[in-house]
Amino acid sequence: MIEYALIFAFACVGLSMILSMVRLILGPGVGDRVLALDTMSVNAVALIVLLGIAGGTQIYFEAALIIAMLGFVSTVAYCRFVLRGDIIE
Amino acid sequence: MTLETVIEGLVALTIVIGAIFTLVGSYGLVKLDTPMPRLHAPTKAGTLGVGAMLIASILFHFATDGGSLHELLIMAFLFVTAPISAHFVAKVHIHREHTAQELPDPPLDNVWATRDVAPDEDMAGDQVPEPSGGR
C-alpha cells in the first residue's frame, strides 16, 4: 500500500515542481519569480522526505533540513535586495 | 487487522494527502491570475502538504526502524518561516506594482513603509509618489 502511495506522491510532487517552474519562467513580476523559487525549495524538501521513506533510511533528514533553511534565507535575501537595494545594510 | 496494517494505512493516507495538497498549492501558483491571490496557494496548501509528508515520515520510521521525532524540526521551521517569506513577497509586490495613491490608507502612519523612501534612494526606480500629508 505504501508503494502505490509513494508512486502517486512522487508523480504529484514532480508535477508541482514543473508547475512552479512554469511560473518561474512566465513571470511576470519579480515577486512571482521569488515566490516560485520558494515553492520549488519547499517541494524539494517534500521530494527528499519521500525519498527517505522509499529507501527506508533516515540519512536524508539533514539534507531536507538544510534545503528548508537555505530556501527561507534565499527568499528573504531576494526580497530584501528588491526592497532595499542591498541585503545587509 | 494488526497494528502494522493500521500504521501502514495511516502512512499511505498521509502521503496521499500531502501529495494532493502540494499539487494544489503549485497548481494555484500557475492558475490564479494576479500576484496577491497567487501568494495564497503555495504558502498555505504547499506548507500543509509538506507537513503531512513529514508526519508520514515520522510514523513510518517509528514503525520500521526505531524512529525519532527530528522531522518535527523541519515542520516547525517550515511552519514558522512560511508566513515570514509570504510577508516579504507581499511587500515586494506592494513596492513594485502599486503607487501610494492606489493603496488604502495605512492605519497609523502617513505612508506605507515600503513606499516611504526618498526619491533619489528608490532602487525600484519607477513611479515614486509624493507622500500624502506631511511626514
Backbone of each chain as ProteinMPNN parsed JSONL, in Angstrom:
{"seq_chain_A": "MIEYALIFAFACVGLSMILSMVRLILGPGVGDRVLALDTMSVNAVALIVLLGIAGGTQIYFEAALIIAMLGFVSTVAYCRFVLRGDIIE", "coords_chain_A": {"N_chain_A": [[0.825, -1.211, 0.0], [1.957, 1.192, 0.795], [3.79, 1.476, -1.24], [2.346, 2.082, -3.595], [1.203, 4.495, -2.807], [3.525, 5.98, -2.561], [4.426, 6.071, -5.214], [2.355, 7.553, -6.406], [2.676, 9.919, -4.92], [5.264, 10.758, -5.615], [4.814, 11.326, -8.324], [2.936, 13.426, -8.101], [4.378, 15.427, -6.67], [6.524, 15.867, -8.373], [5.138, 16.846, -10.602], [4.159, 19.197, -9.469], [6.515, 20.561, -9.067], [7.209, 21.026, -11.715], [5.091, 22.719, -12.419], [5.597, 24.955, -10.783], [7.98, 25.677, -11.908], [7.057, 26.536, -14.393], [5.717, 28.886, -13.584], [7.927, 30.25, -12.688], [9.295, 30.746, -15.062], [7.416, 32.134, -16.635], [6.874, 34.457, -15.209], [4.984, 37.26, -14.242], [6.224, 39.262, -12.764], [8.834, 40.343, -10.442], [8.275, 39.497, -7.85], [6.605, 37.274, -8.243], [8.415, 35.474, -9.348], [10.219, 35.108, -7.253], [8.513, 33.948, -5.398], [7.901, 31.581, -6.761], [10.404, 30.319, -6.728], [10.686, 29.908, -3.971], [8.562, 28.129, -3.554], [9.526, 26.009, -5.057], [11.717, 25.199, -3.501], [10.435, 24.306, -1.188], [9.01, 22.179, -2.296], [11.158, 20.598, -2.985], [12.075, 19.812, -0.485], [9.906, 18.179, 0.197], [10.214, 16.149, -1.732], [12.658, 15.022, -0.929], [12.018, 14.023, 1.59], [10.146, 12.092, 0.83], [11.865, 10.419, -0.574], [13.42, 9.47, 1.511], [11.491, 7.934, 2.862], [10.96, 6.03, 0.899], [13.419, 4.746, 0.604], [13.74, 3.761, 3.113], [15.51, 4.792, 4.976], [17.066, 7.11, 7.297], [18.924, 8.958, 6.603], [18.609, 11.087, 4.948], [17.596, 13.177, 6.283], [19.053, 15.424, 7.24], [19.744, 16.673, 4.866], [17.236, 17.512, 3.945], [16.553, 19.315, 5.971], [18.554, 21.269, 5.687], [18.024, 22.205, 3.096], [15.501, 23.321, 3.509], [16.141, 25.43, 5.287], [17.96, 26.944, 3.723], [16.312, 27.662, 1.602], [14.473, 29.418, 2.811], [16.24, 31.459, 3.696], [17.298, 32.34, 1.258], [15.016, 33.301, -0.009], [14.341, 35.49, 1.661], [16.636, 37.004, 1.264], [16.524, 37.647, -1.503], [14.143, 39.169, -1.469], [14.796, 41.306, 0.225], [16.802, 42.442, -1.262], [15.377, 43.392, -3.462], [13.657, 45.149, -2.155], [15.264, 47.011, -0.675], [17.578, 47.448, -2.104], [19.894, 46.451, -1.215], [21.399, 43.827, 0.711], [22.489, 43.335, 3.303], [22.54, 45.971, 5.374]], "CA_chain_A": [[0.0, 0.0, 0.0], [2.835, 2.356, 0.839], [4.487, 1.623, -2.518], [1.487, 2.806, -4.538], [1.101, 5.877, -2.324], [4.78, 6.665, -2.876], [4.469, 6.365, -6.652], [1.428, 8.673, -6.608], [3.208, 11.152, -4.331], [6.382, 11.221, -6.447], [4.255, 11.946, -9.531], [2.309, 14.708, -7.76], [5.358, 16.438, -6.29], [7.25, 16.21, -9.592], [4.271, 17.711, -11.406], [4.067, 20.536, -8.87], [7.773, 21.258, -9.362], [7.121, 21.515, -13.097], [4.174, 23.862, -12.448], [6.245, 26.15, -10.242], [8.96, 26.087, -12.919], [6.309, 27.318, -15.386], [5.516, 30.223, -13.035], [9.243, 30.892, -12.628], [9.681, 31.222, -16.386], [6.451, 33.098, -17.161], [6.91, 35.73, -14.501], [5.557, 38.391, -14.967], [6.938, 40.196, -11.902], [9.92, 39.785, -9.643], [7.688, 38.814, -6.707], [6.134, 35.951, -8.657], [9.555, 34.567, -9.537], [10.742, 34.762, -5.925], [7.552, 33.014, -4.811], [8.059, 30.289, -7.427], [11.63, 29.688, -6.214], [10.393, 29.453, -2.62], [7.749, 26.924, -3.685], [10.374, 24.906, -5.525], [12.537, 24.655, -2.412], [9.542, 23.526, -0.316], [8.743, 20.919, -2.982], [12.371, 19.776, -2.914], [12.039, 19.187, 0.847], [8.938, 17.088, 0.132], [10.805, 15.05, -2.51], [13.702, 14.345, -0.154], [11.34, 13.238, 2.627], [9.598, 10.902, 0.168], [12.985, 9.528, -0.885], [13.779, 8.801, 2.756], [10.509, 6.885, 3.15], [11.088, 4.961, -0.094], [14.621, 3.979, 0.86], [13.732, 3.199, 4.457], [16.619, 5.302, 5.776], [16.882, 8.447, 7.856], [20.117, 9.771, 6.373], [18.305, 12.255, 4.139], [16.948, 14.194, 7.111], [19.859, 16.646, 7.293], [19.635, 17.35, 3.57], [15.943, 18.203, 3.898], [16.591, 20.464, 6.885], [19.408, 22.312, 5.122], [17.352, 22.839, 1.958], [14.442, 24.181, 4.048], [16.722, 26.664, 5.822], [18.531, 27.754, 2.645], [15.214, 28.228, 0.838], [13.962, 30.597, 3.518], [17.238, 32.533, 3.703], [17.444, 32.916, -0.079], [13.823, 34.118, -0.275], [14.47, 36.763, 2.374], [17.698, 37.785, 0.646], [15.988, 38.219, -2.74], [13.152, 40.209, -1.186], [15.456, 42.486, 0.773], [17.521, 43.106, -2.348], [14.419, 44.168, -4.251], [13.044, 46.223, -1.36], [16.18, 48.0, -0.144], [18.727, 47.641, -2.95], [21.052, 45.894, -0.544], [20.926, 42.734, 1.555], [22.862, 43.676, 4.668], [22.857, 47.413, 5.335]], "C_chain_A": [[0.86, 1.263, 0.0], [3.508, 2.575, -0.517], [3.647, 2.432, -3.509], [1.33, 4.266, -4.118], [2.361, 6.647, -2.656], [4.872, 7.01, -4.351], [3.583, 7.564, -6.978], [2.034, 9.978, -6.107], [4.395, 11.666, -5.128], [5.865, 11.908, -7.706], [3.687, 13.321, -9.215], [3.354, 15.772, -7.459], [6.207, 16.834, -7.494], [6.445, 17.131, -10.486], [4.205, 19.105, -10.802], [5.382, 21.279, -9.015], [7.77, 21.795, -10.787], [6.229, 22.747, -13.169], [4.832, 25.112, -11.872], [7.383, 26.606, -11.147], [8.302, 26.909, -14.019], [6.103, 28.737, -14.882], [6.841, 30.975, -12.959], [9.642, 31.453, -13.981], [8.74, 32.315, -16.871], [6.526, 34.444, -16.475], [5.566, 36.104, -13.942], [6.386, 39.317, -14.073], [8.052, 39.519, -11.13], [9.364, 38.978, -8.472], [7.187, 37.42, -7.046], [7.287, 34.98, -8.809], [10.148, 34.161, -8.193], [9.826, 33.745, -5.254], [7.673, 31.629, -5.438], [9.313, 29.578, -6.948], [11.41, 29.151, -4.802], [9.566, 28.166, -2.644], [8.578, 25.736, -4.155], [11.232, 24.344, -4.401], [11.681, 23.854, -1.436], [9.227, 22.173, -0.957], [9.967, 20.005, -2.964], [12.471, 19.096, -1.555], [11.083, 17.998, 0.841], [9.497, 15.891, -0.625], [11.838, 14.296, -1.693], [13.084, 13.498, 0.953], [10.745, 11.964, 2.035], [10.694, 9.906, -0.168], [13.445, 8.779, 0.363], [12.799, 7.706, 3.125], [10.702, 5.71, 2.197], [12.322, 4.115, 0.167], [14.654, 3.351, 2.236], [14.879, 3.67, 5.33], [16.271, 6.68, 6.329], [18.048, 9.367, 7.526], [19.831, 10.997, 5.527], [17.73, 13.4, 4.962], [17.732, 15.499, 7.114], [19.776, 17.419, 5.981], [18.331, 18.124, 3.477], [15.959, 19.441, 4.781], [17.405, 21.604, 6.294], [18.729, 22.986, 3.943], [16.214, 23.722, 2.435], [15.012, 25.496, 4.55], [17.267, 27.549, 4.708], [17.436, 28.375, 1.772], [14.658, 29.475, 1.492], [14.96, 31.754, 3.45], [17.362, 33.162, 2.317], [16.214, 33.735, -0.45], [13.933, 35.479, 0.389], [15.549, 37.629, 1.736], [17.237, 38.423, -0.66], [15.06, 39.381, -2.447], [13.816, 41.46, -0.63], [16.249, 43.208, -0.303], [16.577, 43.932, -3.195], [13.915, 45.358, -3.457], [14.037, 47.333, -1.053], [17.362, 48.275, -1.056], [19.998, 47.073, -2.378], [20.544, 44.807, 0.391], [21.236, 42.994, 3.01], [23.304, 45.119, 4.676], [23.752, 47.776, 6.489]], "O_chain_A": [[0.562, 2.249, -0.674], [3.769, 3.713, -0.907], [4.149, 3.338, -4.173], [1.325, 5.165, -4.96], [2.297, 7.829, -2.995], [5.333, 8.091, -4.716], [3.979, 8.468, -7.715], [1.931, 11.014, -6.764], [4.535, 12.876, -5.308], [6.395, 12.94, -8.118], [3.918, 14.276, -9.956], [3.24, 16.901, -7.936], [6.577, 18.0, -7.632], [6.982, 18.078, -11.061], [4.195, 20.094, -11.534], [5.382, 22.508, -9.08], [8.271, 22.89, -11.042], [6.542, 23.706, -13.875], [4.651, 26.208, -12.404], [7.724, 27.788, -11.16], [8.894, 27.861, -14.527], [6.284, 29.695, -15.634], [6.88, 32.192, -13.143], [10.259, 32.515, -14.053], [9.184, 33.308, -17.448], [6.268, 35.472, -17.101], [5.012, 35.302, -13.189], [7.187, 40.094, -14.593], [8.2, 38.297, -11.154], [9.892, 37.92, -8.13], [7.321, 36.493, -6.247], [7.172, 33.808, -8.451], [10.537, 33.008, -8.007], [10.294, 32.798, -4.622], [7.564, 30.619, -4.744], [9.301, 28.359, -6.776], [11.887, 28.066, -4.469], [9.817, 27.237, -1.876], [8.368, 24.605, -3.716], [11.457, 23.135, -4.347], [12.133, 22.837, -0.908], [9.18, 21.15, -0.273], [9.831, 18.782, -2.932], [12.897, 17.944, -1.465], [11.388, 16.943, 1.398], [9.288, 14.747, -0.221], [11.896, 13.067, -1.749], [13.553, 12.394, 1.232], [10.821, 10.894, 2.639], [10.494, 8.696, -0.064], [13.812, 7.606, 0.293], [13.2, 6.663, 3.64], [10.623, 4.551, 2.601], [12.289, 2.899, -0.022], [15.5, 2.499, 2.508], [15.199, 3.021, 6.326], [15.318, 7.325, 5.892], [18.158, 10.448, 8.104], [20.693, 11.864, 5.386], [17.413, 14.462, 4.426], [17.14, 16.573, 7.004], [19.741, 18.649, 5.972], [18.309, 19.255, 2.993], [15.444, 20.491, 4.398], [17.009, 22.767, 6.381], [18.832, 24.203, 3.787], [15.966, 24.771, 1.841], [14.452, 26.56, 4.284], [17.07, 28.764, 4.73], [17.604, 29.481, 1.26], [14.398, 30.474, 0.821], [14.579, 32.893, 3.179], [17.515, 34.379, 2.202], [16.337, 34.754, -1.13], [13.655, 36.504, -0.233], [15.405, 38.849, 1.669], [17.515, 39.596, -0.911], [15.152, 40.439, -3.069], [13.426, 42.571, -0.988], [16.365, 44.433, -0.277], [16.916, 45.041, -3.607], [13.76, 46.452, -4.001], [13.68, 48.506, -1.162], [18.094, 49.238, -0.824], [21.065, 47.194, -2.98], [19.391, 44.848, 0.821], [20.355, 42.891, 3.865], [24.315, 45.47, 4.067], [24.131, 48.938, 6.634]]}, "seq_chain_B": "MTLETVIEGLVALTIVIGAIFTLVGSYGLVKLDTPMPRLHAPTKAGTLGVGAMLIASILFHFATDGGSLHELLIMAFLFVTAPISAHFVAKVHIHREHTAQELPDPPLDNVWATRDVAPDEDMAGDQVPEPSGGR", "coords_chain_B": {"N_chain_B": [[-6.927, -7.537, 11.918], [-3.938, -6.197, 12.123], [-1.571, -4.232, 14.073], [0.451, -3.306, 12.454], [-0.714, -3.175, 9.934], [-2.551, -1.136, 10.331], [-0.844, 1.046, 10.84], [0.526, 1.127, 8.451], [-1.546, 1.775, 6.679], [-2.176, 4.331, 7.691], [0.21, 5.719, 7.144], [0.248, 5.592, 4.335], [-2.1, 7.015, 3.808], [-1.523, 9.612, 4.836], [0.625, 10.259, 3.191], [-0.628, 10.409, 0.689], [-2.471, 12.477, 1.147], [-0.678, 14.605, 1.634], [0.61, 14.731, -0.866], [-1.493, 15.487, -2.549], [-2.161, 18.006, -1.496], [0.225, 19.431, -1.91], [0.32, 19.426, -4.694], [-2.0, 20.907, -5.251], [-1.275, 23.377, -4.201], [0.863, 24.198, -5.926], [-0.489, 24.19, -8.342], [-2.32, 26.218, -7.948], [-0.54, 28.311, -7.896], [0.073, 28.549, -10.584], [-2.434, 28.866, -11.777], [-3.99, 31.043, -10.691], [-4.629, 34.549, -11.26], [-3.671, 37.129, -10.596], [-0.993, 38.756, -8.719], [-1.356, 38.936, -5.826], [-3.527, 37.088, -4.983], [-2.168, 34.848, -5.942], [-0.211, 34.512, -4.093], [-1.386, 33.155, -2.005], [-1.761, 30.399, -2.506], [0.696, 28.607, -2.627], [1.858, 29.201, -0.119], [0.132, 28.35, 1.851], [-1.31, 25.887, 1.168], [0.837, 24.402, 0.125], [2.638, 24.308, 2.298], [1.107, 22.892, 4.143], [0.935, 20.444, 2.793], [3.626, 19.539, 2.787], [3.942, 19.306, 5.528], [2.163, 17.176, 6.099], [3.477, 15.11, 4.745], [5.802, 14.951, 6.285], [4.756, 14.086, 8.718], [3.958, 11.55, 7.88], [6.507, 10.486, 7.418], [7.568, 10.437, 10.041], [5.809, 8.584, 11.28], [6.303, 6.302, 9.695], [9.037, 5.748, 10.168], [8.985, 5.283, 12.89], [7.52, 2.932, 12.867], [9.111, 1.124, 11.463], [12.109, 1.215, 11.848], [12.77, 2.068, 14.528], [12.238, 5.02, 15.068], [12.706, 8.619, 15.351], [11.812, 11.865, 16.626], [12.805, 13.86, 14.986], [11.99, 14.91, 12.559], [10.138, 16.748, 13.244], [11.532, 19.075, 13.626], [12.018, 20.119, 11.018], [9.363, 20.544, 10.328], [8.486, 22.465, 12.235], [10.215, 24.525, 11.574], [9.489, 25.087, 8.889], [6.803, 25.821, 9.25], [7.048, 28.103, 10.741], [8.571, 29.809, 9.118], [7.209, 30.098, 6.675], [4.991, 32.059, 6.747], [6.555, 34.346, 7.121], [8.172, 34.57, 4.833], [6.124, 34.84, 2.988], [5.092, 37.3, 3.765], [7.243, 38.951, 3.126], [7.305, 38.647, 0.324], [4.851, 39.768, -0.299], [5.376, 42.405, 0.462], [7.319, 43.051, -1.43], [5.702, 42.961, -3.695], [3.885, 45.086, -3.185], [5.73, 47.151, -3.19], [6.72, 47.153, -5.793], [4.568, 47.175, -7.631], [2.45, 48.892, -7.03], [1.355, 52.292, -6.813], [1.408, 54.897, -4.303], [-1.019, 56.175, -4.251], [-2.934, 54.361, -5.083], [-3.158, 52.558, -3.046], [-4.911, 51.558, -0.043], [-5.362, 53.667, 2.873], [-2.834, 53.49, 5.349], [-3.16, 52.365, 8.778], [-1.885, 53.831, 10.901], [0.407, 55.366, 10.121], [1.662, 57.892, 7.793], [2.359, 57.043, 5.21], [2.688, 53.866, 3.49], [5.148, 51.562, 4.632], [6.92, 50.462, 2.746], [6.781, 52.282, 0.705], [7.936, 54.474, 1.725], [10.341, 56.048, 0.994], [13.032, 58.195, 0.098], [13.091, 59.98, -3.052], [15.537, 59.855, -4.467], [16.726, 57.664, -3.397], [15.335, 55.479, -4.149], [15.411, 52.324, -5.261], [13.872, 50.861, -6.945], [13.058, 52.574, -8.903], [10.906, 53.451, -10.456], [7.948, 55.365, -10.755], [7.774, 56.973, -8.319], [5.892, 58.075, -5.702], [4.535, 61.169, -4.395], [4.366, 61.484, -0.928], [1.246, 61.436, 0.714], [0.139, 64.054, 2.65], [1.942, 65.567, 5.426], [5.25, 64.569, 6.418]], "CA_chain_B": [[-6.216, -6.328, 11.48], [-2.843, -5.98, 13.077], [-1.124, -2.848, 14.251], [1.268, -2.914, 11.295], [-1.608, -2.793, 8.831], [-3.121, 0.179, 10.644], [0.181, 2.088, 10.655], [0.799, 1.226, 7.012], [-2.635, 2.552, 6.093], [-2.038, 5.736, 8.093], [1.323, 6.312, 6.393], [-0.179, 5.782, 2.943], [-3.103, 8.082, 3.768], [-0.9, 10.932, 4.993], [1.426, 10.547, 1.992], [-1.524, 10.827, -0.404], [-2.976, 13.818, 1.491], [0.395, 15.565, 1.406], [0.857, 14.879, -2.303], [-2.586, 16.251, -3.161], [-2.092, 19.415, -1.105], [1.364, 20.047, -2.596], [-0.067, 19.659, -6.089], [-2.969, 22.006, -5.283], [-0.536, 24.617, -3.988], [1.589, 24.635, -7.118], [-1.455, 24.469, -9.403], [-2.828, 27.56, -7.694], [0.503, 29.267, -8.288], [0.0, 28.777, -12.029], [-3.778, 29.176, -12.28], [-4.532, 32.334, -10.271], [-4.235, 35.469, -12.318], [-2.956, 38.323, -10.141], [0.035, 38.32, -7.76], [-1.759, 38.771, -4.439], [-4.114, 35.756, -4.783], [-1.162, 33.831, -6.215], [0.593, 34.323, -2.894], [-2.054, 32.314, -1.021], [-1.766, 28.962, -2.779], [1.821, 27.798, -2.139], [2.262, 29.407, 1.267], [-0.731, 27.612, 2.781], [-1.519, 24.499, 0.77], [2.123, 23.726, -0.004], [3.186, 24.036, 3.622], [0.319, 21.803, 4.734], [1.319, 19.203, 2.136], [4.917, 19.079, 3.292], [3.724, 18.875, 6.906], [1.573, 15.835, 6.097], [4.514, 14.125, 4.387], [6.72, 14.777, 7.415], [4.061, 13.205, 9.67], [4.081, 10.202, 7.33], [7.876, 10.019, 7.639], [7.709, 10.105, 11.464], [5.082, 7.331, 11.541], [6.959, 5.188, 9.01], [10.288, 5.363, 10.815], [8.667, 4.654, 14.167], [7.021, 1.583, 12.649], [10.095, 0.193, 10.899], [13.445, 1.091, 12.412], [13.024, 2.849, 15.732], [12.421, 6.386, 14.608], [12.781, 9.687, 16.339], [10.905, 12.961, 16.289], [13.524, 15.022, 14.49], [11.295, 15.569, 11.459], [9.4, 17.892, 13.8], [12.359, 20.268, 13.427], [11.712, 20.676, 9.694], [7.994, 21.012, 10.353], [8.415, 23.723, 12.986], [10.912, 25.556, 10.803], [8.681, 25.491, 7.73], [5.565, 26.493, 9.656], [7.379, 29.444, 11.226], [9.144, 30.678, 8.101], [6.335, 30.326, 5.515], [4.344, 33.378, 6.778], [7.533, 35.432, 7.018], [8.543, 34.764, 3.43], [4.948, 35.37, 2.293], [5.03, 38.72, 4.089], [8.265, 39.641, 2.336], [6.905, 38.674, -1.086], [3.783, 40.761, -0.412], [5.992, 43.733, 0.498], [7.926, 43.265, -2.744], [4.621, 43.261, -4.641], [3.421, 46.458, -2.931], [6.788, 48.083, -3.542], [6.974, 47.203, -7.225], [3.434, 47.249, -8.541], [1.442, 49.895, -6.69], [1.728, 53.612, -6.337], [0.809, 55.127, -2.989], [-2.392, 56.646, -4.371], [-3.852, 53.241, -5.264], [-3.268, 51.75, -1.836], [-5.706, 52.117, 1.041], [-4.541, 54.363, 3.856], [-2.392, 52.686, 6.487], [-3.897, 52.778, 9.971], [-1.237, 54.753, 11.834], [1.41, 56.261, 9.559], [1.23, 58.65, 6.642], [2.508, 56.226, 4.005], [3.119, 52.502, 3.733], [6.58, 51.571, 4.92], [7.742, 50.178, 1.572], [6.798, 53.45, -0.167], [8.458, 55.614, 2.476], [11.749, 56.253, 0.683], [13.301, 59.414, -0.649], [13.105, 59.637, -4.476], [16.846, 59.516, -5.006], [17.189, 56.396, -2.852], [14.422, 54.415, -4.532], [16.119, 51.464, -6.192], [12.948, 50.344, -7.943], [13.302, 53.495, -9.983], [9.753, 53.852, -11.238], [6.712, 55.822, -10.138], [7.897, 57.326, -6.907], [4.829, 59.041, -5.449], [4.676, 62.079, -3.265], [3.556, 61.009, 0.197], [0.098, 62.293, 1.0], [0.248, 64.572, 4.012], [3.31, 65.856, 5.825], [5.912, 63.489, 7.137]], "C_chain_B": [[-5.153, -5.979, 12.505], [-2.453, -4.507, 13.134], [-0.321, -2.365, 13.046], [0.408, -2.471, 10.125], [-2.187, -1.409, 9.057], [-2.094, 1.278, 10.385], [0.501, 2.265, 9.178], [-0.283, 2.035, 6.303], [-2.545, 4.022, 6.434], [-0.933, 6.422, 7.305], [0.909, 6.575, 4.953], [-1.175, 6.924, 2.827], [-2.459, 9.464, 3.891], [-0.022, 11.272, 3.796], [0.523, 11.068, 0.871], [-2.09, 12.221, -0.126], [-1.911, 14.881, 1.215], [0.648, 15.801, -0.065], [-0.223, 15.732, -2.943], [-2.476, 17.729, -2.78], [-0.904, 20.123, -1.753], [1.014, 20.38, -4.037], [-1.049, 20.824, -6.201], [-2.262, 23.355, -5.1], [0.164, 25.096, -5.237], [0.645, 24.909, -8.278], [-2.07, 25.849, -9.217], [-1.828, 28.625, -8.07], [0.451, 29.562, -9.778], [-1.355, 29.348, -12.429], [-4.235, 30.587, -11.926], [-3.887, 33.453, -11.069], [-3.503, 36.725, -11.846], [-2.043, 37.95, -8.981], [-0.451, 38.111, -6.331], [-2.527, 37.486, -4.155], [-3.105, 34.637, -4.997], [-0.324, 33.517, -4.99], [-0.031, 33.298, -1.957], [-1.761, 30.839, -1.23], [-0.534, 28.24, -2.242], [2.139, 28.004, -0.664], [1.367, 28.673, 2.247], [-0.85, 26.15, 2.406], [-0.196, 23.74, 0.668], [2.73, 23.377, 1.334], [2.435, 22.901, 4.307], [0.688, 20.458, 4.11], [2.634, 18.657, 2.656], [4.787, 18.617, 4.746], [3.128, 17.481, 6.981], [2.598, 14.789, 5.722], [5.5, 13.907, 5.524], [6.078, 13.922, 8.506], [4.139, 11.758, 9.202], [5.47, 9.632, 7.581], [8.096, 9.624, 9.095], [7.046, 8.765, 11.761], [5.815, 6.142, 10.94], [8.229, 4.763, 9.742], [10.062, 4.826, 12.215], [8.228, 3.211, 13.973], [8.126, 0.636, 12.226], [11.379, 0.112, 11.718], [13.679, 2.061, 13.57], [13.273, 4.31, 15.484], [12.603, 7.375, 15.741], [11.901, 10.827, 15.828], [11.613, 14.103, 15.574], [12.95, 15.607, 13.2], [10.463, 16.757, 11.949], [10.196, 19.185, 13.678], [12.04, 20.939, 12.098], [10.314, 21.266, 9.692], [7.877, 22.356, 11.06], [9.068, 24.841, 12.196], [10.067, 26.033, 9.627], [7.448, 26.265, 8.154], [5.855, 27.881, 10.202], [7.783, 30.343, 10.073], [8.212, 30.943, 6.921], [5.577, 31.658, 5.595], [5.32, 34.523, 6.628], [7.902, 35.662, 5.559], [7.353, 35.27, 2.621], [4.803, 36.866, 2.541], [6.039, 39.517, 3.268], [7.864, 39.721, 0.868], [5.769, 39.677, -1.288], [4.348, 42.176, -0.373], [6.677, 44.063, -0.819], [6.859, 43.645, -3.759], [4.112, 44.684, -4.448], [4.457, 47.453, -3.432], [6.93, 48.241, -5.044], [5.763, 47.616, -8.04], [2.497, 48.415, -8.264], [2.087, 51.25, -6.454], [0.962, 53.888, -5.051], [-0.632, 55.595, -3.095], [-3.37, 55.489, -4.499], [-4.097, 52.485, -3.971], [-4.254, 52.369, -0.863], [-4.803, 52.749, 2.082], [-4.097, 53.416, 4.955], [-3.001, 53.219, 7.773], [-3.207, 53.853, 10.797], [-0.351, 55.786, 11.143], [0.84, 57.029, 8.378], [1.288, 57.837, 5.366], [2.853, 54.81, 4.437], [4.645, 52.473, 3.802], [7.415, 51.307, 3.675], [7.759, 51.332, 0.6], [7.487, 54.637, 0.485], [9.961, 55.742, 2.239], [11.884, 57.575, -0.062], [13.454, 59.064, -2.125], [14.481, 59.245, -4.997], [17.397, 58.22, -4.424], [16.357, 55.222, -3.332], [15.067, 53.559, -5.609], [15.182, 50.873, -7.234], [12.898, 51.282, -9.139], [12.09, 53.97, -10.742], [8.651, 54.35, -10.317], [6.869, 56.096, -8.653], [6.851, 58.383, -6.595], [5.234, 60.041, -4.383], [3.838, 61.54, -2.125], [2.427, 61.987, 0.495], [0.183, 62.749, 2.445], [1.702, 64.769, 4.383], [3.921, 64.698, 6.574], [6.147, 63.867, 8.59]], "O_chain_B": [[-5.45, -5.525, 13.61], [-2.93, -3.673, 12.364], [-0.388, -1.198, 12.66], [0.742, -1.524, 9.414], [-2.307, -0.608, 8.13], [-2.412, 2.309, 9.791], [0.72, 3.38, 8.703], [0.009, 2.868, 5.445], [-2.801, 4.876, 5.585], [-1.095, 7.554, 6.85], [1.181, 7.645, 4.408], [-1.12, 7.711, 1.881], [-2.803, 10.381, 3.144], [0.075, 12.438, 3.415], [0.858, 12.037, 0.191], [-2.185, 13.05, -1.032], [-2.203, 15.926, 0.634], [0.877, 16.937, -0.482], [0.067, 16.594, -3.773], [-2.669, 18.605, -3.623], [-1.01, 21.295, -2.112], [1.35, 21.45, -4.546], [-0.956, 21.634, -7.123], [-2.602, 24.341, -5.754], [0.075, 26.274, -5.583], [0.931, 25.764, -9.116], [-2.315, 26.566, -10.187], [-2.201, 29.713, -8.51], [0.743, 30.68, -10.204], [-1.435, 30.206, -13.308], [-4.812, 31.27, -12.772], [-2.742, 33.334, -11.505], [-2.776, 37.332, -12.632], [-2.277, 36.939, -8.318], [0.009, 37.178, -5.673], [-2.221, 36.824, -3.164], [-3.163, 33.604, -4.33], [0.207, 32.415, -4.85], [0.679, 32.639, -1.198], [-1.538, 30.103, -0.268], [-0.699, 27.314, -1.448], [2.637, 27.086, -0.011], [1.789, 28.393, 3.369], [-0.539, 25.269, 3.207], [-0.108, 22.581, 1.072], [3.277, 22.288, 1.507], [3.038, 22.054, 4.967], [0.75, 19.446, 4.808], [2.755, 17.464, 2.934], [5.439, 17.656, 5.155], [3.53, 16.681, 7.826], [2.611, 13.7, 6.295], [5.987, 12.792, 5.711], [6.759, 13.125, 9.15], [4.356, 10.848, 10.002], [5.616, 8.456, 7.914], [8.729, 8.606, 9.373], [7.64, 7.906, 12.414], [5.941, 5.097, 11.579], [8.477, 3.571, 9.921], [10.844, 4.006, 12.696], [8.521, 2.355, 14.808], [8.096, -0.541, 12.585], [11.708, -0.957, 12.234], [14.672, 2.788, 13.585], [14.389, 4.796, 15.666], [12.648, 7.015, 16.917], [11.326, 10.753, 14.742], [11.09, 15.217, 15.545], [13.369, 16.685, 12.78], [10.127, 17.654, 11.177], [9.615, 20.27, 13.631], [11.82, 22.148, 12.034], [10.084, 22.34, 9.138], [7.245, 23.279, 10.546], [8.558, 25.961, 12.143], [9.941, 27.235, 9.392], [7.076, 27.248, 7.513], [4.993, 28.757, 10.135], [7.392, 31.509, 10.033], [8.405, 31.935, 6.218], [5.516, 32.354, 4.581], [4.971, 35.565, 6.072], [7.942, 36.802, 5.094], [7.53, 36.04, 1.677], [4.434, 37.616, 1.636], [5.741, 40.606, 2.779], [8.062, 40.756, 0.232], [5.715, 40.358, -2.312], [3.865, 43.055, -1.087], [6.632, 45.203, -1.28], [7.066, 44.534, -4.585], [3.924, 45.413, -5.422], [4.111, 48.474, -4.026], [7.226, 49.333, -5.527], [5.9, 48.33, -9.034], [1.815, 48.883, -9.175], [3.211, 51.346, -5.962], [-0.013, 53.203, -4.741], [-1.401, 55.44, -2.146], [-4.519, 55.607, -4.072], [-5.134, 51.84, -3.815], [-4.422, 53.589, -0.854], [-3.622, 52.416, 2.173], [-4.898, 52.619, 5.445], [-3.326, 54.403, 7.856], [-3.886, 54.717, 11.35], [-0.352, 56.955, 11.528], [-0.319, 56.844, 8.005], [0.387, 57.917, 4.53], [3.254, 54.568, 5.575], [5.334, 53.243, 3.132], [8.507, 51.86, 3.543], [8.642, 51.394, -0.256], [7.611, 55.696, -0.13], [10.759, 55.567, 3.16], [10.968, 58.01, -0.76], [13.902, 57.962, -2.441], [14.585, 58.391, -5.877], [18.42, 57.719, -4.893], [16.636, 54.08, -2.966], [15.251, 54.01, -6.739], [15.632, 50.429, -8.291], [12.715, 50.833, -10.271], [12.225, 54.831, -11.611], [8.45, 53.814, -9.228], [6.167, 55.51, -7.828], [6.9, 59.478, -7.155], [6.14, 59.803, -3.584], [2.685, 61.169, -2.344], [2.627, 63.201, 0.525], [0.287, 61.93, 3.358], [2.595, 64.214, 3.743], [3.236, 63.944, 7.266], [6.698, 63.073, 9.353]]}, "name": "protein", "num_of_chains": 2, "seq": "MIEYALIFAFACVGLSMILSMVRLILGPGVGDRVLALDTMSVNAVALIVLLGIAGGTQIYFEAALIIAMLGFVSTVAYCRFVLRGDIIEMTLETVIEGLVALTIVIGAIFTLVGSYGLVKLDTPMPRLHAPTKAGTLGVGAMLIASILFHFATDGGSLHELLIMAFLFVTAPISAHFVAKVHIHREHTAQELPDPPLDNVWATRDVAPDEDMAGDQVPEPSGGR"}
